[in-house]
């Protein structure tokens, strides 16, 4: 496997979008940033944003809204823990675990499912009150 020139992790992009995009200057000629035009995640998910190939121009407003809701999930670091099915998570780590470890991630299998179990217990407790 060849080494990447630039690595941009989702959590770093959420935390520091300008800093992460600035990494691209090493390999791409970019214009100076205009931070007043930076959209937050909710702007991207919920509003009309003009970018890309123009494919969305051919869609109805309803189709665009559905497409955005499917493409942009929540935009929160760590939300995968609530959405990643257990069996798929196990398969993912079997297939990509060595790469994930090299990227600085750890297999959170145990803590991931303990979190889900705790959440379910709290939900049951709160519903019984």
N, C-alpha and C positions, 0 to 999 in steps of 0.2 A: 504494500500500500504506500502510495506517495504521501509525503507530508504536505499538509495544507499551508498555504501562505498566510491565511487569515482564518481565525476561528471566531465566530460571533455566536455566543450562547443566548438563548431566548431570555433567560433571567437577567443577563447583562444588558441586552437590548431594551428590556422594560425599564431597568434601573437607570441606564444612561444612554438614551438613543443617539444623541449627538456624538458622544465619545466613541460609541461602537461603529457608527457610520464613518467617522473620521479614520478608522482603521483601513477603510477601503482606499483612501488616498494613496496608499503604498502601491496599489496595482491599477487604479482607475483614475482618470482625470475628472475630477468633480468640481462643480462651481462652488464658490464660497457658500456656506450654509446660511439660510435665512430662518432663524429660529422662530420667527413669528408665524411661519407656515407649518410648523410641526403640529401634527394632529395627535390627540390622545387616542387611546384605544376605542373609547366610546364614539368618538367622531368617525373613526374608520368603520365601526360596526353598524352604526345607526344612521349615518347621514350619507347624502350623495357626495361622493368624492370623485373627482376626475383624475384618473391615472390609467396607465396600462394601454392596452391595444385598442380600446374603444369597443370591445365586445359587448359590454353592458349597454351600450347605446341601442342595441337591437332588442333589448329585453324590456318588458313592461315594468312598471314600478313594483308591482307585486313580485315578479320574478327577480328583480334586483334585490329586494328586501330579503327574500328567501335565500338567495345566493350569498348575500353578506352574512346572514345569520348562520349559515352552514360553514362558511369560510372562517369567520372570526368567532371563535367560541367565547372565551371569557377574558383572555388577555391577562391572566393573573398567574404569577409564579406559583408552582406547586399544586395547581388545580387538577393536574393529571391524576393525583392521588384519589380524587373523588370519581374519576371517569374511566380509569384504566381497568378493565376486567382482569381478575386474578390470573386466569389461564393465559390471556394474551400477554400480561406482564411477564409471566414466567417464560413464555416462548421468546418474547423480545430480548430478555437477558440471556437466554441460551444462544440466540443468534448474534446479538450485538454487545454482549457483556464486556468483552475485551476492549472494544473501542470505547465504550462508555467509561470504563475504568481509566483508560489513557486520557480521556477528556476531563477527568477529575470528578466524575459522578460515582456514586456508590449504589450498590444494589440495596434498595430500601425495602426489600420484600417483607421482612418481618415488621419493621416499623410502619410500613405502608398499611399492612393489614391489621395491625394493632390499632392504628388510627381509625380505620373503618369500623372495627369492633367497638371501640370506645364511643364513636359517634352514634352507632346504633343503640348502645346501652343508654346514652344520654337522651336519645330520642324516645326510647321506651319509657324512661323515668319521667321525662317531661310530659309525655302523653297520658301517663297514669295519674297525674296530679289534677 
